[in-house]
Amino acid sequence: MSLDLIAEARKHLFSAVIGDVLDTMGFREQFLPREIRPLRDDMVVVGRAMPVLHADIEKEGETPFGKMLLALDDLQPGEVYLAAGASQDYALWGELMSTRARHLGAAGAVLHGMSRDTPGILAMNFPTFSTGRFAQDQRGRGTVVDFRVSVTIGQVEIEPGDIVLGDVDGVIVIPQQAEEEAIRRALEKASTEDRVRVAIEKGMGTVEAFETFGVL
């Protein structure tokens, strides 16, 4: 898919409309767990997944953080650092990682785990989605065992390069095999919903609106 379509998704789409379209296409379990939320409600992330696989450890090994620093430095422009596999007992992301990711042109970070350094991340406005905020360091508690590999979060399997879109209502993953059709249909649905909103504002009832436009 062209970068222009990703830009269109960033400009015009939101998680609910993508979810509705994927439902109709048979992809009914594409939302990440509901507890993954933006650090600030107006944060939006759209980009291609760079999955990072974490694991808990009992004590620190010889290489701090495992492959985490390699994974961070491997981020490409427009990619989303997407972390899976860790417990909720330590932070997977912080201000310095956000600083490096922003310098590399990354689109954001989505973590099935905690983040920290919240004021610093908010000050740089780097899109960060996590299950909560907790300052405890991952050093000696967790490690990155691999990256750019398939990971599973909740009921969603994420492949490298899948499109990740997140906003205040949730984070959804668009499989690569469905991305062009899903985004095209979502853009059409969003446009139709705008027309429905105008019609309802002018007094049209919801039954008539659904019969007329087919969406609600």
JOQUIZI-V147359 format. One record per run of one state. SS is the DSSP state (H for helix, E for strand, C for the rest). FROM is the first residue (numbers start at 0). LEN is the number of residues. If there is no record, write none. Layout:
BEGIN
SS	FROM	LEN
SS	FROM	LEN
END
This chain:
BEGIN
C	0	2
H	2	10
C	12	2
H	14	10
C	24	6
E	30	1
C	31	5
E	36	2
C	38	6
E	44	12
C	56	9
E	65	1
C	66	1
H	67	6
C	73	5
E	78	6
C	84	6
E	90	3
C	93	1
H	94	9
C	103	4
E	107	4
C	111	2
E	113	2
C	115	2
H	117	7
C	124	3
E	127	3
C	130	1
E	131	2
C	133	8
E	141	6
C	147	3
E	150	3
C	153	2
E	155	3
C	158	4
E	162	5
C	167	2
E	169	5
C	174	1
H	175	26
C	201	4
H	205	8
C	213	3
END
